[in-house]
């Protein structure tokens, strides 16, 4: 899955990501606007550099279609995005419609050799 998501970042299709806020208990590990991070491939190799341009916290049921589209998951409908993310969160610690998500928008800075 990491390689699939990386390919979307490298293609410019994926410019956003989200995760359960509960998975970021240490505030220093959260994305920060202006910070640059290295993206790793599925084998843990450095593949790209991204820069965070926006960080928001919003409830799952407040994520809009624009943000879902920017996550770059292909031709999925908004309903399919919601269902796939609900299933993901259920597998990884629990889901509720009012759970808080850390939502990040980023831009690709560099593809690494």
C-alpha positions as CSV (number, residue, x, y, z in Angstrom):
1,X,0.0,0.0,0.0
2,X,2.9,2.4,0.8
3,X,4.2,2.1,-2.8
4,X,0.7,2.7,-4.3
5,X,0.3,5.8,-2.2
6,X,3.8,7.0,-3.0
7,X,3.1,6.6,-6.7
8,X,0.1,8.9,-6.3
9,X,2.3,11.5,-4.5
10,X,4.9,11.3,-7.2
11,X,2.3,11.7,-10.0
12,X,0.9,14.8,-8.2
13,X,-2.5,13.0,-7.8
14,X,-2.2,12.8,-4.0
15,X,-1.8,16.2,-2.2
16,X,-3.5,15.4,1.1
17,X,-3.6,12.8,3.8
18,X,-5.4,12.2,7.0
19,X,-5.1,10.1,10.1
20,X,-6.9,9.6,13.4
21,X,-5.8,12.3,15.8
22,X,-5.5,9.7,18.5
23,X,-2.5,8.2,16.6
24,X,-0.6,11.5,17.1
25,X,-0.3,11.8,20.9
26,X,3.1,13.6,20.6
27,X,2.4,17.0,19.1
28,X,6.0,17.2,17.8
29,X,5.3,14.2,15.5
30,X,2.3,15.9,13.9
31,X,2.8,17.6,10.5
32,X,3.5,21.3,10.8
33,X,3.0,24.0,8.1
34,X,6.3,24.7,6.4
35,X,8.0,21.6,7.5
36,X,9.5,19.3,4.9
37,X,9.5,15.6,5.4
38,X,11.0,12.6,3.5
39,X,8.5,10.1,2.1
40,X,9.7,6.5,2.2
41,X,8.7,3.7,-0.2
42,X,7.4,0.3,0.9
43,X,11.0,-0.9,1.5
44,X,11.9,2.1,3.8
45,X,14.0,3.9,1.1
46,X,13.9,7.7,0.7
47,X,11.7,8.5,-2.3
48,X,10.5,12.1,-2.1
49,X,10.4,15.3,-0.1
50,X,7.1,17.0,0.6
51,X,6.2,20.3,2.3
52,X,3.2,20.6,4.6
53,X,1.0,23.6,3.5
54,X,-2.0,23.1,5.7
55,X,-2.9,21.2,8.9
56,X,-6.4,21.1,10.3
57,X,-8.3,18.9,12.8
58,X,-11.8,18.0,11.8
59,X,-14.3,15.3,12.6
60,X,-14.7,12.4,10.2
61,X,-18.2,13.5,9.4
62,X,-16.9,17.0,8.5
63,X,-14.4,16.0,5.8
64,X,-15.6,17.4,2.5
65,X,-15.5,16.0,-1.0
66,X,-12.7,18.4,-2.0
67,X,-10.4,17.1,0.7
68,X,-11.3,13.5,-0.2
69,X,-10.5,14.2,-3.8
70,X,-7.1,15.7,-2.9
71,X,-6.2,12.4,-1.1
72,X,-5.9,11.1,-4.6
73,X,-7.5,7.8,-4.4
74,X,-8.4,7.6,-8.0
75,X,-11.9,7.7,-9.3
76,X,-13.6,6.8,-6.0
77,X,-16.8,8.6,-5.2
78,X,-17.1,10.5,-2.0
79,X,-19.2,7.7,-0.6
80,X,-16.6,5.1,-1.4
81,X,-13.9,7.3,0.2
82,X,-16.0,7.5,3.4
83,X,-16.6,3.7,3.4
84,X,-12.9,2.8,2.8
85,X,-11.7,5.2,5.5
86,X,-14.3,4.0,7.9
87,X,-13.2,0.4,7.4
88,X,-9.5,1.4,7.8
89,X,-10.2,3.2,11.1
90,X,-12.3,0.3,12.3
91,X,-9.3,-2.0,11.7
92,X,-6.9,0.4,13.3
93,X,-8.3,1.4,16.7
94,X,-11.9,2.1,16.2
95,X,-14.3,4.4,14.3
96,X,-17.0,6.9,15.1
97,X,-18.5,9.6,12.8
98,X,-17.3,12.3,15.3
99,X,-13.8,11.0,15.6
100,X,-11.2,13.7,15.1
101,X,-8.8,13.5,12.1
102,X,-5.6,15.2,11.5
103,X,-5.9,16.5,7.9
104,X,-2.8,17.5,6.0
105,X,-2.3,19.2,2.6
106,X,1.1,19.1,1.1
107,X,3.1,19.8,-2.0
108,X,5.8,17.7,-3.7
109,X,9.1,19.4,-3.4
110,X,11.5,16.8,-4.9
111,X,11.6,13.3,-6.2
112,X,14.8,11.6,-4.8
113,X,17.0,9.4,-6.9
